[in-house]
Amino acid sequence: MAAAPASPPASTKAVAPQPSKSFQVYNENAGQQHPERTGFLARLKVPTVVLETPSVSHTMAAALSLSLLNHTLFLKNQVPFPVAQLSRMPGGKSNPKVAKKREELLANLDTLASHLQTTFVALSTAHARCKSAYTQSPSFSRTTDENEDPEGELRHVTSVKEGRRGTAHLMFVLGTSVGAARARILLTIDGLEVKVWGARADDPASQSKEVSTKSEDEDGDKEDSDSGEEDSDSDAESDENMTDSDEDGSEAEVSISGDEDTDEDEESDSESGPPSSRSPSPESPLARSRAPSPESIPSTPVVLPRSLPAQQAFTFSHPLPSAAATIRAPEPSSASAPPRPPLLQTRPPQARPSASPKAAQTNQLSHAEEQQALRAAERLLSRTLMNAWADGEGDMATELAPTQTHIYLRAPRRFVHPAWAARQNLTRSLDGVLDAFLEDAGAVPAPAGAKKAKSRGVRTEGAWIGCRGGSAFADKPTRSVAEGEEAGLGESEEDEGDEEIWWAWEGKIVGFADW
């Protein structure tokens, strides 16, 4: 009887967070199932969300980033209502100026939502092309060389079974500029899926397509060579016929000259006797039609049945659209060679793409499941922020006057996106803000014997998004050491592309308070 009440505390002890960090929310016992991977995330001092996924996809990162921005705008008094409700509320008889601000804000947020989808795709590709990508895990190995990648764009891209993960930092600055910031919110996405989007070098389907294409080309070349041989045979036959006709003409001339010569009658009679039988006669056009020129080929192949097999073989190798039905089912009696399949049927039926209703239904179900996972993650983030607000730790609620909201992203120099502009002049100041935030959050240890620098301006708030696969940020110091050991003297150009700077979103978000 005494053992029964003792079992519930034992089961909930591993799941419940520490009292001082009650704002941390774990999704379905993530900390209990993988304590060695999520231990770093459990020690953080900021609102932390651990997703039950091996990595954070680009769609998940975009959805959570936009969700945090919407919460920030409402908690910082930039909008009178939550953004999700604001978009569904009718305008009514509000002030035209306020209605215009509302429409502009919703339109800019919608544009940002579409840009974030491709932003994390470009960021994932930029991280995958960095030189240090192969040192993230012991299971990584290089798969490209100079012959496969002459331009050097994919020189350090590797293919792994579990997938690589990286870290992304997104900062929301409320104020007219970075120097005059009235609030700063920093979002760290720990475990972002890293891969080169659009590369299908290791795709088995593409390899099978290449093999099938090569086989089709080989079959086509073989049929072309066979048809070429048949054409050469027919040409040789026509040349032989032309030679016979030329001999007939020369012998006829000899017979005519022999008749005119009276001194050699006997010799001319003996020489002109046999050719006289081949002399021009009413049937000579039929005899000379055995070797017609290409321009004089009759339309109906009834003149000489001996040239029909070659003509049928030539037509069979190069079928015409109008004769497709006749070519696919040739008569056995009219073919002198074994029939060959036409070029239109060289690809097997199973290689052709099939759009069955079952496959479409599977795609729809996968999309529905993805949307359900995104909604669950957004609710988890909302609950985490609400718990932080209620406990007084990590409180993001502040009464601010409506102002501008700037969005900054930390990405390598090789990052390319039309909606983001490099702001290298802000790298030093924003890196200082990031270092102070990481130190306050417990992500990096404080330097030994060094006094903590007093932060200037407003305090930086933020949230941390992790995953069940572990923290990619915790493995970064180990990777940095490996990079220093393996770095060479001639890799300065590649290191310049790997350097991370801050990028600014070129859109404009301005809050409003009136309604």
C-alpha positions in Angstrom: 0.0 0.0 0.0 2.9 2.4 0.7 4.5 1.7 -2.6 1.5 2.9 -4.6 1.7 6.7 -3.7 5.5 6.6 -4.2 5.3 5.6 -7.9 3.6 8.8 -9.2 6.4 11.2 -8.0 9.0 8.9 -9.5 7.3 9.1 -12.9 6.8 12.8 -12.9 10.1 13.8 -11.4 12.0 13.2 -14.6 9.5 15.0 -16.8 8.8 18.1 -14.6 11.4 20.9 -14.9 13.1 22.5 -12.0 11.1 25.0 -10.0 13.3 27.9 -11.0 12.8 27.1 -14.7 9.1 26.3 -14.8 8.8 28.2 -18.1 10.6 25.3 -19.9 8.1 23.1 -21.7 9.0 19.7 -23.1 7.0 17.9 -25.7 5.9 14.4 -24.7 8.6 13.5 -22.2 11.5 14.7 -24.5 13.8 15.2 -21.6 13.1 11.7 -20.2 13.5 9.9 -23.5 16.8 11.6 -24.5 18.4 13.1 -21.5 21.9 12.9 -23.0 20.8 15.0 -26.0 18.5 17.5 -24.4 20.6 18.1 -21.2 22.0 21.3 -22.7 18.6 22.6 -23.5 17.3 21.8 -20.0 20.0 24.0 -18.4 19.1 27.1 -20.4 17.7 30.1 -18.5 15.4 31.4 -21.3 12.0 30.1 -22.5 12.9 26.9 -24.3 10.8 24.7 -26.5 12.0 21.1 -27.4 10.3 19.6 -30.4 9.8 15.9 -30.8 11.7 15.9 -34.1 15.3 14.9 -35.1 15.8 18.4 -36.6 13.9 21.6 -37.2 12.7 21.9 -40.8 12.6 25.1 -42.7 8.8 25.2 -42.5 8.8 24.7 -38.8 11.5 27.4 -38.3 9.5 29.9 -40.5 6.2 29.2 -38.6 7.8 29.5 -35.2 9.7 32.7 -36.1 6.5 34.3 -37.4 4.6 33.2 -34.3 7.2 34.7 -32.0 7.0 38.0 -33.9 3.2 38.0 -33.6 3.5 37.5 -29.9 6.1 40.2 -29.6 4.0 42.7 -31.4 1.1 42.1 -29.1 3.1 41.9 -25.9 5.0 45.1 -26.8 1.7 46.9 -27.4 2.4 47.3 -31.1 -1.1 46.1 -32.1 -4.3 46.4 -30.1 -5.3 42.7 -30.7 -3.3 39.5 -31.4 -2.4 39.3 -35.0 -4.3 36.1 -35.6 -7.5 37.9 -34.4 -6.6 41.2 -36.1 -6.6 39.6 -39.5 -10.2 38.2 -39.0 -11.8 41.2 -37.5 -13.8 43.4 -39.8 -12.7 47.0 -40.3 -16.1 48.5 -39.6 -16.4 52.3 -39.4 -12.8 52.9 -38.1 -10.7 55.8 -38.9 -9.4 55.6 -42.5 -5.8 56.3 -41.4 -6.0 53.4 -38.8 -7.5 51.1 -41.4 -4.7 51.9 -43.8 -2.1 51.2 -41.1 -3.9 47.9 -40.3 -4.0 46.8 -44.0 -0.3 47.7 -44.5 0.7 45.8 -41.4 -1.2 42.7 -42.4 0.1 42.8 -45.9 3.7 43.2 -44.7 3.3 40.3 -42.3 1.9 38.2 -45.1 4.9 39.1 -47.2 7.3 38.2 -44.4 5.6 34.8 -43.9 6.2 34.0 -47.6 9.8 35.3 -47.4 10.6 33.2 -44.3 9.8 30.0 -46.1 12.5 30.6 -48.6 14.8 32.3 -46.2 15.5 29.2 -44.1 15.9 27.2 -47.3 18.6 29.6 -48.5 20.1 29.6 -45.0 20.2 25.8 -44.9 21.9 25.7 -48.3 24.5 28.3 -47.2 25.4 26.4 -44.1 25.7 23.1 -46.1 28.1 24.7 -48.5 30.4 26.0 -45.7 33.8 24.4 -45.3 33.1 23.4 -41.7 29.9 21.4 -42.6 31.7 18.1 -42.6 32.9 18.4 -39.0 29.5 18.5 -37.4 29.4 14.7 -36.8 31.8 11.8 -36.9 29.5 10.1 -39.4 30.0 12.8 -42.0 32.3 12.2 -45.0 33.1 14.2 -48.1 31.4 13.0 -51.3 32.4 15.5 -53.9 35.7 16.3 -55.6 37.1 18.6 -58.2 36.0 16.5 -61.1 32.3 16.3 -60.0 32.2 20.0 -59.0 34.6 22.1 -61.2 33.2 25.4 -59.9 33.7 24.5 -56.3 30.2 25.3 -55.2 29.6 21.9 -53.6 33.1 21.1 -52.7 32.3 20.7 -49.0 28.8 19.2 -49.3 28.5 15.8 -47.8 25.7 13.3 -47.8 24.7 11.6 -44.6 22.0 9.3 -43.4 20.7 11.2 -40.4 21.1 14.8 -41.8 23.1 17.7 -40.6 21.9 20.4 -38.2 22.9 24.0 -37.7 22.0 27.0 -35.6 20.1 30.2 -36.7 19.8 33.5 -34.9 16.9 35.8 -35.6 16.6 39.2 -33.9 13.6 41.5 -33.7 14.6 45.1 -32.8 11.8 47.6 -31.9 12.8 51.2 -32.5 13.9 53.6 -35.1 17.4 52.0 -35.4 19.6 49.4 -33.7 21.3 52.1 -31.6 18.0 53.5 -30.4 16.4 50.1 -29.8 13.5 50.1 -27.3 13.2 46.3 -27.1 15.2 43.4 -28.5 13.9 39.8 -28.9 16.4 37.1 -30.0 15.2 33.8 -31.3 17.7 30.9 -31.5 16.8 27.9 -33.7 19.0 25.1 -32.5 19.0 22.1 -34.8 18.0 23.6 -38.1 18.1 21.0 -40.9 21.1 21.6 -43.1 21.3 20.4 -46.7 21.7 21.7 -50.2 18.2 22.3 -51.6 17.8 21.3 -55.2 20.8 18.9 -55.4 19.7 15.4 -56.5 23.1 13.8 -57.1 22.4 11.0 -54.5 18.8 10.5 -55.5 18.2 6.9 -56.6 15.3 7.9 -58.7 17.4 10.3 -60.7 20.1 7.7 -61.1 17.5 5.2 -62.4 16.3 7.8 -64.8 19.8 8.4 -66.1 20.3 4.7 -66.6 17.0 4.4 -68.5 18.0 7.3 -70.6 21.4 5.8 -71.4 19.7 2.5 -72.4 17.3 4.3 -74.6 20.2 6.1 -76.3 22.0 2.9 -76.8 19.0 1.2 -78.3 18.4 4.1 -80.6 22.0 4.1 -81.7 21.8 0.3 -82.3 18.7 0.7 -84.4 20.2 3.6 -86.3 23.3 1.4 -87.0 21.1 -1.5 -88.2 19.0 0.8 -90.4 22.3 2.3 -91.7 23.5 -1.2 -92.6 20.2 -1.9 -94.4 20.5 1.4 -96.2 24.0 0.6 -97.2 22.9 -2.8 -98.5 20.1 -1.2 -100.5 22.6 1.4 -101.8 25.0 -1.3 -102.8 22.3 -3.2 -104.6 21.3 0.0 -106.4 24.9 0.7 -107.3 25.2 -2.9 -108.7 22.1 -2.4 -110.8 23.4 0.9 -112.1 26.7 -0.8 -113.0 24.7 -3.5 -114.9 22.8 -0.8 -116.8 26.0 1.0 -117.6 27.5 -2.3 -118.9 24.4 -2.8 -121.0 24.7 0.7 -122.6 28.4 0.2 -123.4 27.8 -3.2 -124.9 25.0 -1.7 -127.0 27.4 0.9 -128.4 29.9 -1.8 -129.2 27.3 -3.7 -131.2 26.3 -0.6 -133.2 30.0 0.1 -134.1 30.4 -3.6 -135.0 27.5 -3.4 -137.5 29.1 -0.5 -139.3 32.5 -2.2 -139.6 32.4 -4.4 -142.7 35.9 -5.7 -142.5 35.4 -7.6 -139.2 31.9 -9.0 -139.7 32.6 -12.3 -138.1 34.4 -10.8 -135.1 31.8 -8.1 -134.7 29.0 -10.7 -135.0 30.5 -12.8 -132.3 31.1 -9.8 -130.0 27.8 -8.1 -130.7 25.7 -11.3 -130.5 25.1 -11.6 -126.8 24.7 -7.9 -126.1 22.2 -7.7 -128.9 19.8 -9.6 -126.7 20.2 -6.8 -124.1 19.8 -4.0 -126.7 17.0 -1.5 -126.1 13.6 -3.1 -126.5 10.0 -2.3 -125.5 10.7 -4.0 -122.2 13.9 -2.0 -121.5 12.2 0.6 -119.3 11.2 -2.2 -117.0 14.7 -3.5 -117.0 16.2 -0.1 -116.3 13.7 0.6 -113.5 15.5 -1.9 -111.3 17.9 0.9 -110.2 15.9 4.1 -109.9 17.3 7.3 -108.5 16.0 8.5 -105.1 13.8 11.1 -106.8 12.1 8.6 -109.0 11.1 6.1 -106.3 7.5 5.1 -107.0 4.9 5.8 -104.2 3.5 2.2 -104.4 6.1 -0.5 -103.7 4.5 -2.9 -106.2 7.1 -2.6 -109.0 9.8 -4.8 -107.6 9.0 -7.0 -104.6 12.8 -7.6 -104.1 13.4 -4.1 -102.7 10.4 -4.2 -100.4 12.1 -5.7 -97.3 14.8 -3.0 -97.3 12.2 -0.2 -97.7 10.0 -1.7 -94.9 13.0 -2.0 -92.6 14.0 1.7 -93.3 10.4 2.8 -92.6 10.3 0.6 -89.4 13.5 2.1 -88.0 12.3 5.7 -88.5 8.5 5.5 -88.1 6.3 8.3 -89.1 3.4 9.5 -86.9 0.8 8.5 -89.6 2.3 5.0 -89.9 2.6 4.3 -86.1 -0.2 1.8 -86.1 1.2 -0.1 -89.0 4.7 -0.2 -87.6 3.7 -1.4 -84.2 2.0 -4.5 -85.7 4.0 -5.5 -88.8 3.1 -8.5 -90.8 5.4 -11.5 -90.4 5.4 -12.3 -94.1 6.6 -8.9 -95.3 9.6 -8.6 -92.9 12.9 -10.1 -93.9 14.6 -9.4 -90.5 13.3 -10.1 -87.0 11.1 -7.1 -85.9 12.5 -4.6 -83.5 10.5 -2.5 -81.1 9.8 1.1 -82.2 11.6 3.9 -80.5 8.4 5.2 -79.0 8.1 2.1 -76.8 11.7 1.8 -75.6 10.9 3.2 -72.1 9.2 0.5 -69.9 5.7 1.4 -68.8 6.6 1.4 -65.1 9.1 4.2 -65.7 6.4 6.6 -66.8 5.0 8.9 -64.1 1.6 7.8 -62.9 -0.8 10.2 -61.3 -3.0 7.8 -59.3 -5.7 9.0 -56.9 -4.0 7.0 -54.2 -0.7 8.9 -54.5 -2.5 12.2 -54.5 -4.3 11.2 -51.4 -1.0 10.3 -49.7 0.4 13.7 -50.5 -2.7 15.4 -49.1 -2.4 13.4 -45.9 1.3 14.3 -45.5 0.5 18.0 -46.0 -2.3 17.8 -43.4 0.0 16.1 -40.9 2.6 18.8 -41.5 0.1 21.6 -40.8 -1.1 19.8 -37.7 2.5 19.6 -36.4 3.0 23.3 -37.1 -0.1 24.2 -35.2 0.9 22.0 -32.3 4.4 23.7 -32.2 2.9 27.2 -32.3 0.6 26.3 -29.4 3.6 24.9 -27.5 5.5 28.1 -28.0 2.5 30.2 -26.9 2.2 28.1 -23.7 5.9 28.5 -23.0 5.7 32.3 -23.3 2.6 32.4 -21.2 4.2 30.4 -18.4 7.2 32.8 -18.6 4.9 35.7 -18.3 3.0 34.2 -15.3 6.2 33.2 -13.4 7.8 36.6 -13.9 10.9 35.1 -15.6 11.5 36.0 -19.1 8.6 38.3 -19.1 8.2 39.9 -22.6 5.2 42.1 -21.8 6.1 45.8 -22.0 4.0 48.9 -22.7 5.7 50.6 -25.7 4.5 53.3 -28.0 3.9 52.1 -31.6 7.2 52.1 -33.5 9.0 50.3 -36.2 10.2 46.7 -36.0 13.4 45.7 -37.7 14.3 42.0 -38.4 17.9 40.8 -38.6 19.3 37.4 -39.4 22.7 36.0 -38.8 23.9 34.1 -41.8 27.1 33.3 -43.8 28.4 35.7 -46.5 27.4 33.1 -49.1 23.8 33.4 -48.1 21.7 34.7 -51.0 18.1 35.9 -50.8 16.5 38.9 -52.6 14.6 40.0 -49.5 17.6 40.3 -47.3 20.4 42.9 -47.5 23.9 42.5 -45.8 24.5 44.9 -43.0 28.2 44.4 -42.3 28.4 47.7 -40.4 26.1 46.2 -37.7 28.0 43.0 -37.2 30.1 44.3 -34.3 27.2 45.8 -32.3 24.8 42.9 -32.9 27.4 40.3 -32.2 27.9 42.0 -28.8 24.2 41.8 -28.1 24.2 38.1 -29.2 27.2 37.2 -26.9 25.6 38.9 -23.9 22.3 37.1 -24.5 24.1 33.7 -24.8 26.0 34.3 -21.6 22.9 35.4 -19.7 21.0 32.3 -21.0 23.7 29.9 -19.9 24.5 28.7 -23.4 28.2 29.7 -23.1 30.3 29.8 -19.9 31.4 33.1 -18.5 35.2 33.7 -19.1 37.2 32.8 -16.0 38.5 35.8 -14.0 36.7 38.3 -16.2 34.0 40.7 -14.9 30.7 40.7 -16.6 30.4 43.7 -18.8 27.5 45.9 -18.0 24.9 45.8 -20.8 24.0 49.0 -22.4 20.5 50.0 -23.4 17.5 47.6 -23.0 17.8 44.0 -21.8 17.7 41.5 -24.6 14.9 38.9 -24.3 14.4 35.8 -26.3 13.5 32.2 -26.7 15.2 29.0 -27.7 13.9 26.4 -30.1 15.5 22.9 -29.8 14.7 19.4 -31.0 15.0 15.8 -29.9 18.1 15.3 -32.0 20.2 17.4 -29.6 21.8 20.8 -29.6 23.8 21.7 -32.6 25.0 24.9 -30.8 26.5 22.8 -28.0 28.7 20.9 -30.6 29.9 24.1 -32.1 33.0 24.6 -29.9 34.2 21.1 -30.8 33.7 21.8 -34.5 35.7 25.1 -34.1 38.6 23.2 -32.7 38.5 20.7 -35.5 38.4 23.5 -38.0 41.5 25.1 -36.5 43.4 21.8 -36.6 42.5 21.0 -40.2 42.7 24.5 -41.6 45.3 25.1 -44.3 47.2 28.1 -45.6 45.3 28.4 -48.9 41.7 28.4 -47.6 41.3 32.1 -46.8 38.9 32.6 -49.7 36.6 29.8 -48.6 36.7 31.0 -44.9 35.6 34.4 -46.1 32.4 32.9 -47.5 31.8 31.0 -44.3 32.0 34.1 -42.1 28.7 35.0 -40.5 27.4 38.5 -40.7 24.0 40.1 -40.0 21.4 40.6 -42.7 18.4 42.9 -42.6 15.0 42.2 -44.0 14.1 45.0 -46.4 10.4 45.0 -45.5 8.7 47.5 -43.2 6.6 46.7 -40.1 5.0 49.6 -38.2 2.7 49.2 -35.3 -0.4 51.1 -34.4 -2.5 51.5 -31.3 -5.8 53.2 -32.3 -8.8 51.3 -33.4 
